[in-house]
Amino acid sequence: MAAHNLEATAAALVASGKGILAADESYATIERRFGGIGLESTEETRRAYREVLFTAPGLGEFISGVILFDETIRQAAADGTPFPRVLERQGIMPGIKVDKGAQPLAGAPGEQVTEGLDGLRERLAGYVELGARFTKWRAVIAVGDGVPSRYCIRVNAHSLARFAAASQEAALVPVVEPEVLMDGDHTIDRCFEATEATLRAVFEELREQRVALEGMLLKPNMVLSGKDCPEQAGVEEVAEKTARCLRRTVPAAVPGVVFLSGGQSDEAATAHLNAMNAMGPHPWELSFSYARALQAPALKAWAGKPENVAAAQQALYHRAKLNSAARSGSYSPEMEKLAA
């Protein structure tokens, strides 16, 4: 029965025309984002901002789930309604980031491993009580001189699989996020190589640790040129290489791939997803799980002022609608200019 529920939840998260909003920024990340609009990051400003996002009228038309941060899943709207309930009223599933962040990997200069397995079973039980339906764990893989090492890839793949197995045991759908970083001057081919090696290792470990592939989602990076690479690959090349890399490594049993936006502009993240879906059909649903690429226009419009809430919600709705169009390959850059 639990396996069936996992499959139904995973399928609902990648339902046609829908994707996931990542609102699980750490304290450091949200402080940086708020700094951009001249707003101090306090428990109340973070709560108020998340309420702006989660109560955007009609958001459930395009968003199937929201990934929350530990602080956020425990917070409530101004009227006292806990955030998980606020989302459910919109027809949106609450999810939770459960890793404890990346730390330096011993014996591997410049590489990191994500921590948070200790006490995970107990934390998962607590999150179920709070209303979570799915979980997320992010591993970061750097590209550079001599990296990623096989050691770094294996250690992170092992942790991702342990997280996924524990989540499924708790009847939560794991969103497995191995992110090959854009930072650096590497070519798109180097990114392809690192991404292929990473995904191959991740699925080997998931199999070893008895994770039901039908009851999980993959949240990978797209195959892109490094941020500082003098030659930036175009939309079609990114789409073609990303789809090729996934076909080599991701079993068809996985119901969906929900890409991270990882440093791309709002428009680029939407255009790349659109180009991949226009190439289809694919063995899995190709969707989105964006943070900054969904939130940036809303944050800018809000600027911490109560009188800007409606404009911020409109900006989020519009961005979500464009990414919904990209799910069927029907997005065009002209849609950027249209009011939602």
MIDO-278783 format. One record per residue (C-alpha): x, y, z; residue in one letter. Coordinates in nm, 4 decimals, m for minus. Example, Ala and Ser with C-alpha at 12.3 -4.5 7.8 and 13.67 -1.06 7.14 Angstrom:
BEGIN
1.2300 | m0.4500 | 0.7800 | A
1.3670 | m0.1060 | 0.7140 | S
This chain:
BEGIN
0.0000 | 0.0000 | 0.0000 | M
0.2792 | 0.2428 | 0.0963 | A
0.4576 | 0.1785 | m0.2347 | A
0.1376 | 0.2638 | m0.4206 | H
0.1047 | 0.5891 | m0.2246 | N
0.4647 | 0.6808 | m0.3054 | L
0.4003 | 0.6236 | m0.6748 | E
0.0779 | 0.8267 | m0.6681 | A
0.2516 | 1.1153 | m0.4870 | T
0.5501 | 1.1125 | m0.7244 | A
0.3162 | 1.1095 | m1.0267 | A
0.1110 | 1.3981 | m0.8825 | A
0.4266 | 1.6081 | m0.8331 | L
0.5047 | 1.5816 | m1.2056 | V
0.1424 | 1.6084 | m1.3237 | A
0.0982 | 1.7603 | m1.6683 | S
0.1701 | 2.1342 | m1.6769 | G
0.2909 | 2.1478 | m1.3152 | K
0.6229 | 2.1742 | m1.1337 | G
0.7752 | 2.2332 | m0.7913 | I
0.8587 | 2.5629 | m0.6207 | L
1.1755 | 2.5356 | m0.4112 | A
1.1365 | 2.7680 | m0.1102 | A
1.3897 | 2.5914 | 0.1111 | D
1.6654 | 2.8535 | 0.1136 | E
1.9043 | 2.8253 | 0.4082 | S
1.9444 | 3.1225 | 0.6448 | Y
2.2595 | 3.2312 | 0.4580 | A
2.0942 | 3.2142 | 0.1142 | T
1.7785 | 3.4029 | 0.2099 | I
1.9907 | 3.6663 | 0.3839 | E
2.1793 | 3.7155 | 0.0566 | R
1.8537 | 3.7398 | m0.1419 | R
1.7001 | 3.9846 | 0.1042 | F
2.0234 | 4.1875 | 0.0947 | G
1.9543 | 4.2443 | m0.2754 | G
1.6317 | 4.4302 | m0.1880 | I
1.7749 | 4.6014 | 0.1215 | G
1.5694 | 4.3937 | 0.3663 | L
1.6945 | 4.2476 | 0.6942 | E
1.6496 | 3.8706 | 0.7276 | S
1.4568 | 3.8020 | 1.0493 | T
1.2204 | 3.5202 | 1.1411 | E
0.9263 | 3.7547 | 1.0738 | E
1.0489 | 3.8913 | 0.7366 | T
1.1169 | 3.5341 | 0.6200 | R
0.7706 | 3.4275 | 0.7347 | R
0.6026 | 3.7251 | 0.5670 | A
0.7857 | 3.6613 | 0.2396 | Y
0.6920 | 3.2920 | 0.2335 | R
0.3298 | 3.3879 | 0.3045 | E
0.3351 | 3.6164 | m0.0018 | V
0.4478 | 3.3214 | m0.2156 | L
0.2236 | 3.0507 | m0.0705 | F
m0.0977 | 3.2555 | m0.0836 | T
m0.0540 | 3.3756 | m0.4447 | A
m0.4010 | 3.3343 | m0.6016 | P
m0.4170 | 3.0470 | m0.8510 | G
m0.0643 | 2.9197 | m0.7795 | L
m0.1940 | 2.5618 | m0.7608 | G
m0.2754 | 2.5742 | m1.1341 | E
0.0963 | 2.5438 | m1.2126 | F
0.2682 | 2.4351 | m0.8892 | I
0.2227 | 2.0799 | m0.7572 | S
0.4518 | 2.0993 | m0.4543 | G
0.6643 | 2.3392 | m0.2488 | V
0.9921 | 2.2410 | m0.0801 | I
1.0061 | 2.4024 | 0.2655 | L
1.2935 | 2.4753 | 0.5035 | F
1.2830 | 2.3424 | 0.8639 | D
1.1899 | 2.6874 | 1.0000 | E
0.9209 | 2.7408 | 0.7342 | T
0.7317 | 2.4121 | 0.7819 | I
0.6817 | 2.5176 | 1.1474 | R
0.5573 | 2.8686 | 1.0610 | Q
0.2050 | 2.9915 | 0.9926 | A
0.0247 | 3.2576 | 0.7920 | A
m0.0796 | 3.5807 | 0.9684 | A
m0.4211 | 3.4254 | 1.0409 | D
m0.2554 | 3.1358 | 1.2291 | G
m0.2950 | 2.8685 | 0.9574 | T
0.0197 | 2.6503 | 0.9456 | P
0.2003 | 2.6838 | 0.6114 | F
0.1494 | 2.3146 | 0.5163 | P
m0.2295 | 2.3722 | 0.5473 | R
m0.2052 | 2.6973 | 0.3483 | V
m0.0434 | 2.5037 | 0.0632 | L
m0.2892 | 2.2146 | 0.0796 | E
m0.5788 | 2.4610 | 0.0425 | R
m0.4173 | 2.5630 | m0.2879 | Q
m0.3989 | 2.1975 | m0.3929 | G
m0.0190 | 2.2040 | m0.3411 | I
0.1797 | 1.9335 | m0.1583 | M
0.4188 | 2.0424 | 0.1192 | P
0.7707 | 1.8981 | 0.1009 | G
1.0800 | 1.9434 | 0.3171 | I
1.4562 | 1.9781 | 0.2673 | K
1.6137 | 1.7325 | 0.5120 | V
1.9892 | 1.7568 | 0.4518 | D
2.2125 | 1.9628 | 0.6815 | K
2.4211 | 2.1217 | 0.4075 | G
2.7515 | 2.0509 | 0.2333 | A
3.0789 | 2.0343 | 0.4277 | Q
3.4405 | 1.9920 | 0.3101 | P
3.5121 | 1.6288 | 0.2173 | L
3.8089 | 1.4862 | 0.4121 | A
4.1063 | 1.4119 | 0.1892 | G
3.9534 | 1.5820 | m0.1145 | A
4.0511 | 1.9516 | m0.1355 | P
3.7847 | 2.1627 | m0.3072 | G
3.5160 | 1.8929 | m0.2832 | E
3.2185 | 1.8579 | m0.0486 | Q
2.9901 | 1.5990 | 0.1035 | V
2.6362 | 1.6656 | 0.2283 | T
2.5676 | 1.5819 | 0.5917 | E
2.2465 | 1.5038 | 0.7785 | G
2.2039 | 1.1243 | 0.7932 | L
2.2407 | 1.1130 | 1.1730 | D
1.8974 | 1.1273 | 1.3333 | G
1.7272 | 1.1372 | 0.9926 | L
1.4707 | 0.8660 | 1.0725 | R
1.3458 | 1.0627 | 1.3750 | E
1.3401 | 1.3922 | 1.1819 | R
1.1391 | 1.2316 | 0.9016 | L
0.8777 | 1.1080 | 1.1507 | A
0.8484 | 1.4641 | 1.2839 | G
0.8064 | 1.6082 | 0.9345 | Y
0.5299 | 1.3564 | 0.8552 | V
0.3486 | 1.4843 | 1.1670 | E
0.3868 | 1.8411 | 1.0363 | L
0.2262 | 1.7439 | 0.7040 | G
0.5198 | 1.6792 | 0.4678 | A
0.4541 | 1.4512 | 0.1698 | R
0.7966 | 1.4527 | 0.0084 | F
1.1607 | 1.5268 | 0.0932 | T
1.4729 | 1.6685 | m0.0719 | K
1.8487 | 1.6176 | m0.0277 | W
2.1094 | 1.8122 | m0.2269 | R
2.4610 | 1.6970 | m0.3041 | A
2.7071 | 1.9358 | m0.4729 | V
2.9644 | 1.8219 | m0.7269 | I
3.2282 | 2.0767 | m0.8301 | A
3.3984 | 2.0724 | m1.1712 | V
3.7605 | 2.1857 | m1.1977 | G
4.1181 | 2.0759 | m1.2174 | D
4.1106 | 1.7044 | m1.1277 | G
3.7558 | 1.7223 | m0.9902 | V
3.5078 | 1.5737 | m0.9486 | P
3.6970 | 1.2750 | m0.8084 | S
3.5422 | 0.9302 | m0.8176 | R
3.5673 | 0.9390 | m0.4359 | Y
3.3515 | 1.2532 | m0.4075 | C
3.0917 | 1.1187 | m0.6514 | I
3.0658 | 0.7817 | m0.4700 | R
3.0370 | 0.9324 | m0.1201 | V
2.7602 | 1.1705 | m0.2253 | N
2.5771 | 0.9027 | m0.4262 | A
2.5819 | 0.6768 | m0.1190 | H
2.4371 | 0.9519 | 0.1047 | S
2.1674 | 1.0397 | m0.1516 | L
2.0604 | 0.6756 | m0.1669 | A
2.0555 | 0.6391 | 0.2126 | R
1.8390 | 0.9507 | 0.2345 | F
1.6064 | 0.8163 | m0.0362 | A
1.5675 | 0.4772 | 0.1315 | A
1.4935 | 0.6376 | 0.4702 | A
1.2378 | 0.8722 | 0.3103 | S
1.0530 | 0.5884 | 0.1392 | Q
1.0509 | 0.3915 | 0.4659 | E
0.8676 | 0.6929 | 0.6168 | A
0.6236 | 0.6938 | 0.3182 | A
0.7759 | 1.0178 | 0.1830 | L
0.8764 | 1.0622 | m0.1823 | V
1.2482 | 1.1498 | m0.2025 | P
1.3596 | 1.4186 | m0.4462 | V
1.7209 | 1.3187 | m0.5141 | V
1.9317 | 1.6239 | m0.6068 | E
2.2880 | 1.5675 | m0.7315 | P
2.3952 | 1.9125 | m0.8557 | E
2.6971 | 1.9428 | m1.0814 | V
2.7825 | 2.3089 | m1.0289 | L
2.8006 | 2.5735 | m1.3024 | M
3.0877 | 2.7531 | m1.1254 | D
3.4042 | 2.7544 | m1.3337 | G
3.5240 | 2.7966 | m1.6901 | D
3.4628 | 2.4357 | m1.8005 | H
3.3008 | 2.3536 | m2.1344 | T
2.9584 | 2.1989 | m2.1792 | I
3.1293 | 1.8701 | m2.2717 | D
3.3117 | 1.8660 | m1.9384 | R
2.9785 | 1.9263 | m1.7627 | C
2.8284 | 1.6374 | m1.9624 | F
3.1096 | 1.4061 | m1.8513 | E
3.0757 | 1.5009 | m1.4815 | A
2.6949 | 1.4788 | m1.4916 | T
2.6972 | 1.1384 | m1.6625 | E
2.9459 | 0.9965 | m1.4087 | A
2.7437 | 1.1395 | m1.1188 | T
2.4042 | 1.0116 | m1.2358 | L
2.5463 | 0.6685 | m1.3163 | R
2.6841 | 0.6393 | m0.9603 | A
2.3623 | 0.7716 | m0.8032 | V
2.1417 | 0.5121 | m0.9751 | F
2.3842 | 0.2296 | m0.8905 | E
2.3574 | 0.3267 | m0.5230 | E
1.9784 | 0.3700 | m0.5370 | L
1.9510 | 0.0147 | m0.6706 | R
2.1925 | m0.1197 | m0.4055 | E
1.9884 | 0.0417 | m0.1303 | Q
1.6537 | m0.0919 | m0.2546 | R
1.4985 | 0.2410 | m0.3431 | V
1.1780 | 0.2001 | m0.5463 | A
1.2500 | 0.4111 | m0.8546 | L
0.8778 | 0.4542 | m0.9254 | E
0.8380 | 0.6368 | m0.5936 | G
1.1143 | 0.8996 | m0.6298 | M
1.2026 | 1.2012 | m0.8426 | L
1.5419 | 1.3127 | m0.9750 | L
1.6420 | 1.6804 | m0.9410 | K
1.9554 | 1.7216 | m1.1547 | P
2.1369 | 2.0149 | m1.3092 | N
2.1015 | 2.0774 | m1.6817 | M
2.4127 | 2.0130 | m1.8904 | V
2.5512 | 2.3665 | m1.9349 | L
2.8723 | 2.5519 | m2.0074 | S
3.0543 | 2.6689 | m1.6932 | G
2.9574 | 3.0226 | m1.5904 | K
3.2995 | 3.1600 | m1.6875 | D
3.3470 | 2.9539 | m2.0038 | C
3.4185 | 3.1917 | m2.2961 | P
3.1951 | 2.9792 | m2.5219 | E
2.8390 | 2.9541 | m2.3908 | Q
2.6277 | 2.6757 | m2.5435 | A
2.2962 | 2.7823 | m2.6997 | G
1.9491 | 2.6686 | m2.5969 | V
1.9268 | 2.3810 | m2.8480 | E
2.2682 | 2.2395 | m2.7563 | E
2.1885 | 2.2505 | m2.3842 | V
1.8563 | 2.0724 | m2.4470 | A
2.0095 | 1.8086 | m2.6739 | E
2.3047 | 1.7299 | m2.4442 | K
2.0934 | 1.7264 | m2.1277 | T
1.8388 | 1.4866 | m2.2817 | A
2.1195 | 1.2644 | m2.4155 | R
2.2880 | 1.2512 | m2.0740 | C
1.9599 | 1.1579 | m1.9018 | L
1.8839 | 0.8856 | m2.1579 | R
2.2222 | 0.7276 | m2.0859 | R
2.1777 | 0.7205 | m1.7106 | T
1.8200 | 0.7568 | m1.5819 | V
1.5991 | 0.4437 | m1.5840 | P
1.2562 | 0.4781 | m1.7434 | A
1.1018 | 0.3619 | m1.4128 | A
1.1681 | 0.7078 | m1.2650 | V
0.8421 | 0.9036 | m1.3115 | P
0.9939 | 1.2482 | m1.3444 | G
1.3002 | 1.4692 | m1.3688 | V
1.2523 | 1.8074 | m1.1972 | V
1.5439 | 2.0286 | m1.2980 | F
1.7108 | 2.2780 | m1.0681 | L
1.7759 | 2.6214 | m1.2194 | S
2.1236 | 2.6494 | m1.0639 | G
2.2441 | 2.9982 | m1.1510 | G
2.0559 | 3.0343 | m1.4806 | Q
1.8484 | 3.3438 | m1.5503 | S
1.4688 | 3.3084 | m1.5205 | D
1.4304 | 3.3147 | m1.8995 | E
1.7147 | 3.0705 | m1.9716 | A
1.5836 | 2.8124 | m1.7231 | A
1.2400 | 2.8285 | m1.8900 | T
1.3780 | 2.8243 | m2.2473 | A
1.6002 | 2.5214 | m2.1811 | H
1.3142 | 2.3216 | m2.0264 | L
1.0889 | 2.4192 | m2.3163 | N
1.3420 | 2.3073 | m2.5797 | A
1.3781 | 1.9663 | m2.4115 | M
1.0034 | 1.9105 | m2.3999 | N
0.9684 | 2.0248 | m2.7614 | A
1.2125 | 1.7438 | m2.8564 | M
1.0032 | 1.4758 | m2.6776 | G
0.8561 | 1.2357 | m2.6053 | P
1.0903 | 1.1248 | m2.3246 | H
1.0721 | 0.8193 | m2.0967 | P
1.0057 | 1.0456 | m1.7960 | W
0.8195 | 1.3716 | m1.7336 | E
1.0604 | 1.6653 | m1.7666 | L
0.9595 | 1.9331 | m1.5176 | S
1.1055 | 2.2032 | m1.2931 | F
1.1916 | 2.2526 | m0.9271 | S
1.3155 | 2.6108 | m0.9375 | Y
1.3956 | 2.8471 | m0.6522 | A
1.5476 | 3.1738 | m0.7723 | R
1.4250 | 3.1280 | m1.1319 | A
1.0647 | 3.1266 | m1.0036 | L
1.0985 | 3.3676 | m0.7115 | Q
1.3294 | 3.6456 | m0.8343 | A
1.0630 | 3.8657 | m1.0019 | P
0.8288 | 3.8231 | m0.7027 | A
1.0982 | 3.9132 | m0.4490 | L
1.1939 | 4.2228 | m0.6459 | K
0.8297 | 4.3328 | m0.6810 | A
0.7572 | 4.2747 | m0.3100 | W
1.0667 | 4.4541 | m0.1709 | A
0.9397 | 4.3864 | 0.1829 | G
0.6443 | 4.6271 | 0.1499 | K
0.2863 | 4.5176 | 0.2341 | P
0.1439 | 4.7380 | m0.0421 | E
0.3392 | 4.5343 | m0.3010 | N
0.1983 | 4.1916 | m0.2116 | V
m0.0466 | 4.1744 | m0.5048 | A
0.2221 | 4.2763 | m0.7575 | A
0.4630 | 4.0169 | m0.6154 | A
0.2011 | 3.7425 | m0.6326 | Q
0.1187 | 3.8395 | m0.9904 | Q
0.4901 | 3.8154 | m1.0796 | A
0.5158 | 3.4666 | m0.9265 | L
0.1965 | 3.3499 | m1.0984 | Y
0.3257 | 3.4738 | m1.4353 | H
0.6653 | 3.3012 | m1.3948 | R
0.4959 | 2.9757 | m1.2886 | A
0.2635 | 2.9986 | m1.5893 | K
0.5584 | 3.0368 | m1.8296 | L
0.7307 | 2.7318 | m1.6824 | N
0.4030 | 2.5417 | m1.7083 | S
0.4012 | 2.6237 | m2.0812 | A
0.7617 | 2.4979 | m2.1060 | A
0.6413 | 2.1606 | m1.9773 | R
0.4607 | 2.1046 | m2.3061 | S
0.7145 | 2.2817 | m2.5302 | G
0.4663 | 2.5654 | m2.5917 | S
0.6630 | 2.8513 | m2.4307 | Y
0.7933 | 3.1354 | m2.6475 | S
1.0077 | 3.4367 | m2.5464 | P
0.7203 | 3.6666 | m2.6562 | E
0.5174 | 3.5322 | m2.3607 | M
0.7654 | 3.7024 | m2.1252 | E
0.6198 | 4.0415 | m2.2153 | K
0.2552 | 3.9486 | m2.1707 | L
0.0913 | 4.0118 | m1.8371 | A
m0.0202 | 3.6799 | m1.6916 | A
